[in-house]
């Protein structure tokens, strides 16, 4: 069981910041987090709205204020690094930290805490085809370490365990917010590498609390409902059981977790990670599951970095899909999808005409080959 101390403070513009400490003198409370954010910052102002795409049945967020967000600053100006003498103040006022989470200064979704029912809605150009509403939700940044040059895979397992604790804590809190709890979704993810489109190089992830299930989740819910109607069972649980029975694409199996390449993998490098027990989200994991997750997840990210000879830091997206809030929650089940856009060293998998234009996916390899390689590069 991880011993982690959470300390809540406030940033100069009123945003909350949460420290998750696993080292002394912080974890015991012998010393308190007391650094003050002295920057002269205006209050966060967002223009985020959501418009209904009648052609796809999806909400599309528009957040024009994000055009001016920080983009690829040099290491000495990184806003996610802790405060240092002679360094321009950043988002974290403390001189050091273990794991820290704070509200994004340039959020795509904002204003969580207000029910969507009380928010004004309208129509674009007065046309009934195009409903528009505020993009209510929350966007948070999770800094995995104070070390700018580190990667998630290079962290000690004890620190990964602290990150898991922070993820679970934030999942529980964000799931309870008005505007999210009525039927939204909490998505925890990490973007790594310039090929993915990161704007800050410091090792970090994000958490988005959406006001409604994201499009991928909505598609999954439709499939899960059909499966339950036909078989009376959970689709995601049945997928895990089928992968375990086949074994051909299982790359790691522990007491509580199994990592496998899905039978219809879309990406040139991809794996899923699922708990053996039916749980809706990270907050529902028990201590044993969280402890093993820290070990298994660290191992799998290490395998990604060893996947291609000559590539030390594979660009990837790792996202935790959690059960949505609201009446369809029982159809969801916690699982991770991690994938890379790199198909060979120096060659990216571009989503061109077929994928981007028609939504018809074409993979350049097979799931079985991906699984073979992920087993080959085990530590």
Buried (B, 14 or more C-beta within 10 A) or exposed (E): EBEBBBBEBEBBBEBBBBBBBBBEEBBEEEEEBEBEBEEEBEEBEBEBBBBBEEEEEBBEBEBEBBEEEBEEBEEEEBBBBBBEEEEEBBBBBBEEBBBBBBBBBBBBBBBBEEBBEEBEEEEEEEEEEBBBBBBBBBBBBBBBBBBBEBBBBBBEBEBBBBBBBBBBBBBBBBBEBBBBBBBBBBBBBBBBBEBBEBEBBBBBBBBBBBBBBBBEBBEBBEEBEEBBEEEEEBBBBBBBBEBBEEEEBBBBBBEBBBBBBBEEBBBBBBBBBBBBBBBBBBBBBEEEBBBBBBBBBBBBBBBBBBBBEEBEEBBBBBBBBBBBBBEBBEBBBBBBBBBBBBBEEEEEBEBEEEBEEEEEEEBEBEBEEBBBBBBEBEE
